[in-house]
């Protein structure tokens, strides 16, 4: 699969960096991962975490879990690693004195903006939450203290048909 065009990636990252940020700290950092060998290593981090996650289910739930496609690390043309650099002095700590978690909230807003921009461009995004962030940090040679580490996979929709099945099986249904 071809990488998403550079100008498209640039627009998505611009949208992410334009997200609201407590104290104007703008602590979100994005690493674009295109190298297949590195993506394969990231997939290995997912696989190990996925085995642990599957073991937490029993019986029919475990079978359902095993049938789900929960990532697109190798299928997406590139991955993005998202960091929250909460140690940065940018914004002078405004808004973080009593609620330091606002740094991470601001990064979540950046991911949300990127996600919305991607959808407006006809791109789907998968947030890979079944990862050991410390192992991901090792694979990507990210220094300690660089903040929370997450992985997302933007792609054109044809590779992610499993999402509809995932949402019908995996989500809790709330009574109306």
Protein Blocks (a to p, Z undefined) as FASTA:
>chain_A
ZZddfklmmmmmmmmmmpccehhlopaccdddfblklmmmmmmmmmmmmmmmmmmpghjl
mmmmmmpccbfklmpmbdcdddddfkbcghnlpoplmmmmlmmmmmmmmmmmmmmmmmmn
opacdddfbbcfklmmmmnopaehiapadddddddfklmmmmmmmmmmmpccddZZ
